[in-house]
Amino acid sequence: MTDAAASTRTPEGYLLFELDIFDRATFDAYAANARPILAAFGASLMINSSQIEPLEGEWTPVSLVMVKFPSIERARDFYNCDEYQKIIGQRMRSARSRGVLLAG
C-alpha cells in the first residue's frame, strides 16, 4: 500500500477486553445477546483466548477478547448503542473486565 493510500483509508476499529469470568451462565447469555448486535455493526471476532503467555511487565490477563469493526466510529457506535447498553450489565455481573477502543 502506498503512503498516500494508507493515509486516506479509514482505520478499522477494535475493542479489546480483558475478562475474568466468574459466572459462566450469565456471561454466556450476554454473549448470545451480543452476537446479533455485533453482526449489525459489521463486527468480527478476532481473538477469544485464555491461552496467554505474559512476556513483559505485570500484566497477566485471564482471557482476552478482540473484536474488529469496519471503522473506529462503528466500534464506538456499537459500544454506545441502546441495544448494547441494555445488555452490558450482564457482562458486568458475570465478569471482571477492562476494555479499550483501538484504531488499527
C-alpha positions in Angstrom: 0.0 0.0 0.0 1.4 3.4 -0.9 1.8 6.0 1.8 -0.9 8.1 0.2 -3.4 5.2 0.2 -2.5 4.4 3.8 -3.1 7.9 5.0 -6.5 8.2 3.3 -8.0 4.9 4.3 -10.3 4.8 7.3 -8.7 2.8 10.1 -10.5 -0.2 11.4 -11.7 -0.2 14.9 -11.1 -2.8 17.6 -12.5 -3.4 21.0 -10.1 -5.3 23.3 -11.3 -6.6 26.6 -9.6 -8.4 29.4 -12.0 -10.7 31.1 -12.1 -12.8 34.2 -15.4 -14.6 34.0 -16.9 -15.8 37.4 -20.5 -16.5 36.4 -20.3 -18.6 33.2 -24.1 -19.0 32.7 -24.8 -15.2 32.8 -21.8 -14.5 30.7 -22.9 -17.0 28.0 -26.4 -15.3 28.0 -24.6 -11.9 27.5 -22.5 -13.3 24.6 -25.6 -14.8 22.9 -27.4 -11.4 23.2 -24.3 -9.5 22.0 -23.8 -11.6 18.8 -26.6 -10.2 16.7 -25.8 -6.6 17.8 -22.2 -7.1 16.9 -23.2 -8.5 13.5 -25.4 -5.5 12.8 -22.4 -3.3 13.2 -20.2 -5.4 10.9 -18.0 -6.8 13.7 -16.0 -10.0 13.6 -14.3 -11.8 16.4 -10.6 -11.8 16.0 -9.4 -13.2 19.4 -11.1 -15.1 22.2 -8.3 -16.8 24.2 -7.4 -17.8 27.7 -4.0 -19.2 26.5 -1.9 -16.2 27.3 1.8 -16.0 27.9 2.9 -12.8 29.6 6.2 -11.6 28.1 6.8 -8.2 29.8 5.5 -6.2 32.8 3.0 -7.1 35.4 0.0 -7.8 33.0 -1.4 -11.3 33.5 -4.9 -11.4 32.0 -7.1 -14.5 32.5 -8.6 -14.1 29.0 -8.6 -11.6 26.1 -11.3 -10.8 23.5 -10.7 -8.6 20.5 -13.5 -7.7 18.1 -12.8 -5.9 14.8 -15.1 -3.3 13.2 -15.1 -1.7 9.8 -14.0 1.6 11.5 -13.3 3.1 14.9 -16.6 5.0 14.5 -18.6 1.8 14.1 -16.8 0.3 17.1 -17.7 3.3 19.2 -21.3 3.4 17.9 -21.7 -0.3 18.8 -20.4 0.2 22.3 -22.7 3.2 22.9 -25.9 2.0 21.1 -29.0 1.5 23.1 -29.2 -2.3 22.3 -25.7 -3.0 23.7 -26.2 -0.7 26.7 -29.3 -2.7 27.6 -27.2 -5.9 28.0 -23.8 -4.6 29.2 -24.9 -5.2 32.8 -24.9 -9.0 32.1 -21.2 -8.8 31.4 -20.5 -6.6 34.4 -22.4 -9.0 36.6 -20.6 -12.1 35.3 -17.0 -11.0 34.7 -14.4 -8.5 35.9 -13.4 -6.7 32.8 -11.3 -3.9 31.4 -11.7 -2.7 27.8 -10.2 -0.2 25.3 -11.1 1.1 21.9 -8.2 0.9 19.3 -7.7 2.3 15.8 -5.9 -0.1 13.5 
